[in-house]
Each structure stands twice: as structure tokens, then as C-alpha cells.
Amino acid sequence: MKSKLFIGFIAMISIIILGACGGASEEDTDTSESDTTSEEQVTQDKEQGEINLYTGRHYDTDDQLYEEFTKETGIKVNVIKGKDDELIARLEREGEASEADLFITADAGRLHRAKSKDLLQSVDSDILAENIPEKYRDDDNTWFGLTKRARIIAYDKDRVRPEDIQSYEDLTKEAFKGKVLIRSSENVYNQSLVASFIVENGEEEAKKWAQGIVNNMAREPKGGDRDQAIAIVAGEGDVAVMNTYYLGLMLNSEEEEQVKAAEQLGVIFPNQDTTGTHVNISGIGLTASSKNKDNAIKFMEFLTTEDAQKLFSGANYEYPVNPSVEPADLLKSWGEFKEQDVELTELGENNEQAIKIMNEVGWK
Ligand code: FE2
């Protein structure tokens, strides 16, 4: 009898501890009244445990997804939004004490950075393995792609004939001297683009390309991808390198200036006859410090399901990473295209080299 009471006491203490580690808020963790100590009760408590998400994405559609997940599972998602690199720094600073269970960010190069700082842990999930092609997840399963984006060439429909520009290499031709708009080398999108050329063509060729881009720049790099598109319409240059979803967002913007600019632009998926167009992802990883792994993995899996993928891509004009989900109509209207045959883990592995090359050629 005495020992039974003791076991009951220990079990109750465990529930209280589990509740606290689950990150559940005080209102939700009503352990004082639990008089059952069965495993079922413990599982239930854990299932109700909230998860904490650090995300560099800041789109309304994502919020809708989190709500949908909570509706389906009863698991609350606490979202902390921030700039991608600052969130990595924060995870580093917080270490094991971090409350974060999950980290979402754009670009495989950045996910690799988080992995190499030991901020992520490996996840073994059949659902993730089934829904995400191998190419779009880490070899060690520390990160998984959620959406894809293509890095395309936008051009002014009046001033440029699309047949004159079929590849990334064409941007370095004499004919485009002073006409190329592209953001700075500090941004991971261009670092990954150069990294992809290192993988495809070797360092020497990648450097030649980067030098050619610097030679042809319309201006010193400034602003984001969208600013390059606007600069085309303002007449500062004729062609710009940008991610597809920015065009989608501009075309569907409430600001007339954005819509007008985007309508003036044509889209080229470069290198269709050769190595294919550069495709990158935004993706998710389970943090090394996660206190609520089970629920966090459920959330990761949810984001790769058909419904979530549709919502994810539908309103933000990204391509679904799950191949069984069709892209949004606008993306379909741009047509199918050949992607680079590059494992995205290789982008991260070549990131440092890419930065070095860009510095050497004076890409600001
Ligand atoms: Fe972006």
C-alpha cells in the first residue's frame, strides 16, 4: 500500500514536469486536479503541449496554416517572427535553454548554416520522407523543404527580346553591359545561386560568371528582389534576377505601382537547354533544444500534406515541394520548366566558397 502511494506520487510529479517542459501555458496545464496516473493521461498532456516556432517567413497565409493545424490537433503554435539570420543568432545565444521547437527559414544555404552550428536535430519520419523528394531535404534529416522557388530572369517586354537571353550566362554578354539588376552578395539567394554554379560548372566557371555579372551591373546592388523589378520599369536596367514568388506577390499586390511594374515584365526560366533553372526552398528544422518533439514533428508533417501545401503555395506563389500537389494557376501559366540537378545540401556546403568568389570579383 505504502509503495503504491509512493508510485502514485512519483507519477504525479512526472506529469507536472512533463507539463512544464511541454511549454504549455499555465491556463492549459491543469495538473493539480489530475488524479489519474496512466500512460494515456501522460500522452494526452503531451499532445496538448504547445509548440514554439521561430520563423523568418512573415506571410498571412502561414498564420492561416498554423490555425488550421491547431484546429485539427488541438496543439497551439506560438509563433515568433524575425529576420532569418537574427533568429539563427538567437538560437545560438539561447542554446539548450531555447524555448524554440522549430525553425523555419528561406534558402537551403541558411538551413545548412543552422545545421552546421548544431542548432537542428535529425528527424526520422516516414511521412516527411514520402512527401518531400530526397533532393529537397537534408541528407541527415535535420531540415526539410516546405516550398520551392525558382530564381528566374525578368525582362522588360518592350526593350528586350526574350530570345536574346536564354541563360544565366547570357546576362554576362557585352549586349547587357550596364543593364543587369541584381541584389547584393550579402543575400543568401545569390550566394546559393553562385554555389549552384560551383556544383554544376566548377569554381573557375562560377567565378567567371560572377565577374561577368559585376561587369554588367546597371548599378551598385541595393534593395531586395522586388526592387530590381521596379528598377527595370524605372529604366535603370533591362533585366533582373529574382525569385518567382516576388513576381506573383507583385501581380497580386494592392499597390498599383507593384502591379504595373510586374505587368511590364516577362519571365524567363534560364538554362532550359543546358543545366536547368536554379531552384531553392524555404524549409523547416526541429531545433536541437526542442522540449516538445512529438508535437513539433506532427506540425512538420502537417505542413507537407496536400491541403497545407496548397495553402502554402496558393497565396504566396511558391511551388509545392510535395510533387503530388499542383502549383497555383499563376505558376502553371508560366509553364513547366527544367530544374537544376543539384542536391540542395551542396548549396550549403559551397556557401563559403561562393561568398569568397563574390568578394574576389567585387560583388558588393
Ligand atoms: Fe524572399
Residues whose N, C-alpha, C, O or C-beta is under 5 A from the ligand:
A	BS01	FE2	none
